[in-house]
Amino acid sequence: MNKVQLGVSPLSWTNEAILELGDDISYETCIAEAAQAGFTGIELGRKFPKQPETVIATLARFGLEPVTSWYSGFLAERPVEDEWPEALPMIRHLAALGCRVMVYGECAAGPVGGSAAAISQTPPLDGLDLQAYARRVTHFASRASESGLQLVYHPHVMMPVETVDEIDRFMSAAGEPLRLLLDTGHVAMAGGDYRVVMERWWSRIAHIHLKDIRRSVRDTLDPHRQTLDEAVHEGVFTVPGDGDLDYGPLISRIAELGYDGWLVIEAEQDPVKAPPLAMAKTGFSHISELLERHAIPFDRNPNHDCG
């Protein structure tokens, strides 16, 4: 069995969208603590250097590899010919870093009011011409593959593909070049069960975000009044081992069928309330214990602090 690769998202340190969360935390602190927690890879964030050679050299000093980055796409509203020039700098950057996947998040056709919109105002997939949209994303994935990158589609709360049903419909319409990102926390936040997505789409899952949720927080939110940003501030998301999701079925599936990709622990939290290093250690410890229990090999960062 191939080794499973454990990575982490910088969101626990510095939020990409809620700029006040972790804005005072440096890039150097983020990568040093990611290594200290045990991870061997990290996704890119807004504070990372823009030069590929600098990123590679800096991460290597801490025993880390660059994993991937989020790309904000607008294919719900524009053709591939217009999207491609916007995406090309990111594609070239990821290819130069040696990354294997590129995360696509649909940022068009969003709710009126953007981040100020209530959670219940998530745009329905029915608002799009699904077949035409899926063709555009598939074509975009084909072009990305020419640069050596697998495009992984990220179903996401407050975006057109959010629920288990929408994931099924979209992935059924999209062509084989496109792969799926399984984000356990976003599926749960949308009221679904990640195991259903896993069982139906395992052969096309090429990237996994291990995000946990606190159901006690989720279930007290007012979706008609509160925003996703407010939910994050209240602590709806957390890391595996600190939330309510059971990752045993996922690790069992990996033990049974294998998985050639990264497991990335990710949790948008307020770093003042949830210290990033402690959270990263909790997530790494929880998932690594499950991997060991199933005899799945993985590497620990040589800078790992066992304390």
C-alpha positions in Angstrom: 0.0 0.0 0.0 1.2 3.5 -0.9 1.9 5.9 2.0 -0.8 8.3 2.8 0.4 12.0 2.8 -0.8 14.2 5.6 -1.0 17.9 4.9 -2.6 20.9 6.6 -4.3 24.1 5.5 -3.0 27.5 6.6 -6.6 28.5 7.4 -6.1 27.5 11.0 -3.5 30.3 11.3 -4.7 32.9 8.8 -8.1 33.0 7.2 -8.3 33.6 3.4 -11.7 35.4 3.4 -12.2 36.7 7.0 -9.1 38.8 6.9 -9.2 39.8 10.6 -8.8 36.2 11.7 -5.0 35.5 12.1 -3.9 38.6 10.1 -1.2 39.1 12.7 0.2 35.6 12.3 3.2 35.4 10.1 3.8 32.9 7.3 6.9 31.7 9.1 5.0 30.9 12.2 2.4 29.0 10.2 4.9 26.7 8.4 7.0 26.2 11.5 4.0 25.1 13.5 2.7 22.9 10.7 6.0 21.0 10.8 6.0 20.9 14.5 2.5 19.3 14.5 3.8 16.5 12.3 2.6 17.4 8.8 4.7 16.8 5.7 2.7 19.1 3.4 0.8 22.4 3.4 -1.6 24.1 1.1 -0.8 27.6 0.0 -2.2 30.8 1.6 -2.4 34.5 1.0 0.8 35.2 3.0 3.0 32.8 1.1 5.8 34.1 -1.2 4.8 34.4 -4.9 8.1 33.0 -6.3 8.0 29.2 -6.6 11.7 28.8 -5.9 11.3 30.7 -2.6 8.2 28.7 -1.6 10.0 25.4 -2.3 13.2 26.4 -0.5 11.4 27.8 2.6 9.1 24.8 3.0 12.0 22.4 2.5 13.8 23.8 5.5 10.8 22.7 7.6 10.4 19.3 5.9 7.2 20.4 4.1 6.0 20.1 0.5 3.6 22.5 -1.2 0.3 20.6 -1.8 -2.1 22.9 -3.8 -4.0 26.1 -3.7 -7.6 27.3 -4.0 -8.6 28.9 -7.3 -11.7 31.1 -7.4 -13.4 30.3 -10.7 -16.2 32.0 -12.5 -17.2 29.3 -15.1 -20.8 29.6 -14.0 -20.9 32.9 -15.7 -18.2 32.9 -18.4 -16.7 30.6 -21.0 -13.4 28.7 -20.6 -11.8 31.1 -23.2 -12.4 33.9 -20.7 -11.5 31.9 -17.6 -8.3 30.4 -18.9 -6.2 33.6 -19.0 -7.3 34.4 -15.4 -6.3 30.9 -14.2 -3.0 30.6 -16.1 -0.8 32.3 -13.5 -2.1 30.0 -10.8 -1.7 27.0 -13.1 1.9 27.9 -13.9 2.6 28.6 -10.2 1.3 25.2 -9.1 3.0 23.3 -11.9 6.3 25.0 -11.0 5.9 24.0 -7.4 5.4 20.3 -8.4 1.8 20.2 -7.2 -0.5 17.5 -8.6 -3.9 19.0 -8.0 -5.6 22.4 -8.3 -8.6 23.2 -6.2 -11.5 24.8 -8.1 -14.1 26.8 -6.1 -17.1 28.3 -8.0 -17.3 31.9 -7.1 -19.9 33.0 -9.6 -23.6 32.7 -9.2 -23.3 33.4 -5.5 -25.9 34.7 -3.1 -27.0 38.3 -3.3 -25.0 40.2 -0.7 -21.9 38.0 -0.9 -20.4 37.2 2.5 -23.1 39.3 4.1 -25.8 36.9 2.9 -27.5 34.6 5.3 -26.6 30.9 5.1 -30.1 30.1 3.9 -29.5 32.2 0.8 -27.2 29.6 -0.8 -27.7 29.7 -4.6 -29.5 26.6 -5.9 -27.8 24.5 -8.6 -31.1 24.7 -10.4 -30.3 28.3 -11.2 -27.7 27.1 -13.6 -27.8 25.3 -16.9 -26.2 22.2 -15.4 -25.2 20.5 -18.5 -23.6 23.6 -20.0 -21.8 24.4 -16.7 -20.5 20.8 -16.3 -19.2 20.9 -19.9 -17.3 24.1 -19.2 -15.7 22.8 -16.0 -14.8 19.5 -17.7 -13.2 21.4 -20.6 -11.3 23.5 -18.1 -10.1 20.4 -16.3 -8.9 18.9 -19.6 -6.8 22.0 -20.2 -5.4 22.0 -16.7 -4.4 18.4 -17.2 -2.1 19.5 -20.1 0.0 21.3 -17.4 0.1 18.2 -15.3 -2.6 19.2 -12.8 -5.8 17.4 -11.9 -8.6 19.8 -11.3 -10.5 18.9 -8.2 -14.0 20.5 -7.7 -14.7 21.8 -4.2 -18.4 21.5 -3.2 -18.7 24.3 -0.6 -21.4 25.9 1.6 -22.9 29.0 0.0 -21.8 27.9 -3.5 -24.0 26.3 -6.2 -22.8 22.8 -5.5 -23.2 22.2 -1.8 -25.5 19.3 -0.9 -25.0 15.6 -1.5 -27.7 15.7 -4.1 -26.1 18.6 -5.9 -22.7 16.8 -5.8 -24.3 13.7 -7.4 -26.0 15.7 -10.1 -22.9 17.8 -10.9 -20.4 15.0 -10.9 -22.7 12.8 -13.0 -22.9 15.6 -15.6 -19.2 16.4 -15.5 -16.7 14.4 -17.6 -14.0 12.1 -16.4 -11.1 14.5 -16.5 -12.7 16.3 -13.6 -12.0 15.0 -10.1 -13.8 15.7 -6.8 -12.5 17.2 -3.6 -14.2 15.6 -0.6 -14.6 18.1 2.2 -16.1 16.3 5.2 -17.0 19.5 7.0 -18.7 21.3 4.2 -20.8 18.2 3.4 -21.8 18.0 7.1 -22.5 21.8 7.3 -24.9 21.4 4.3 -26.7 18.7 6.2 -25.2 15.7 4.5 -23.1 12.6 5.3 -19.6 12.5 3.8 -19.8 8.7 3.7 -22.5 8.9 1.0 -20.3 11.0 -1.2 -17.3 8.8 -0.5 -19.2 5.6 -1.4 -20.6 7.0 -4.6 -17.6 8.9 -5.9 -14.5 7.3 -4.5 -13.0 6.6 -7.9 -13.0 10.3 -8.7 -11.9 11.7 -5.3 -8.4 13.0 -5.8 -8.1 15.4 -2.8 -9.6 15.3 0.7 -10.1 18.0 3.3 -10.6 16.7 6.8 -12.7 19.5 8.3 -14.8 18.7 11.4 -17.9 20.4 12.8 -19.3 21.2 16.2 -22.9 20.1 15.8 -23.9 21.9 19.0 -22.9 25.2 17.2 -24.3 24.3 13.8 -27.7 23.3 15.3 -28.1 26.6 17.1 -27.3 28.8 14.1 -30.2 30.8 12.6 -29.6 30.2 8.8 -32.1 32.9 7.9 -30.3 35.5 9.9 -26.7 34.5 10.4 -23.9 34.4 7.8 -21.2 31.8 7.2 -18.6 34.2 8.5 -20.6 34.5 11.7 -20.8 30.7 12.0 -17.0 30.6 11.6 -16.6 33.2 14.4 -18.9 31.1 16.6 -16.7 28.0 16.1 -18.8 25.8 13.8 -15.7 24.3 12.2 -12.8 22.5 14.0 -10.2 19.9 13.4 -10.7 16.1 13.5 -10.6 14.9 17.1 -12.2 18.1 18.4 -15.6 17.8 16.6 -18.4 15.3 16.0 -17.5 13.5 12.8 -16.4 9.9 12.7 -13.4 9.4 10.4 -13.2 5.7 10.9 -15.2 4.9 7.8 -13.0 7.1 5.6 -9.8 5.5 6.9 -11.3 2.0 6.5 -12.1 2.9 2.9 -8.5 3.9 2.4 -7.2 0.7 3.9 -9.5 -1.3 1.7 -9.1 0.5 -1.7 -6.1 2.7 -1.3 -5.8 6.4 -1.9 -3.2 8.3 -3.9 -3.6 11.8 -2.7 -3.3 14.1 0.3 -5.3 14.1 3.4 -5.4 17.8 4.4 -6.6 18.8 7.8 -8.4 22.1 7.6 -10.5 24.2 9.9 -11.5 27.9 9.7 -11.4 29.1 13.3 -10.6 32.2 15.3 -6.9 31.6 16.2 -7.4 33.5 19.5 -10.1 31.0 20.6 -8.5 28.0 19.0 -4.7 28.2 19.1 -3.5 27.0 15.7 -0.6 24.8 17.0 -2.7 23.0 19.5 -5.5 22.5 16.9 -3.0 21.2 14.3 -1.5 18.8 16.8 -5.0 17.5 17.8 -5.9 16.9 14.1 -2.7 15.2 13.3 -2.8 13.0 16.4 -6.4 11.9 15.7 -5.9 11.0 12.1 -2.5 9.4 12.6 -3.8 7.2 15.3 -6.6 6.0 12.9 -4.0 5.4 10.2 -1.9 3.4 12.6 -4.9 1.3 13.7 -5.5 0.3 10.1 -1.8 -0.3 9.4 -1.7 2.5 6.7 1.8 3.9 6.3 2.4 7.6 6.5 5.3 9.9 7.2 5.8 12.3 10.2 7.7 15.5 9.7 11.2 15.1 11.1 10.5 18.4 13.0 7.5 16.8 14.8 7.1 17.7 18.4 5.6 14.8 20.2 4.6 16.9 23.2 
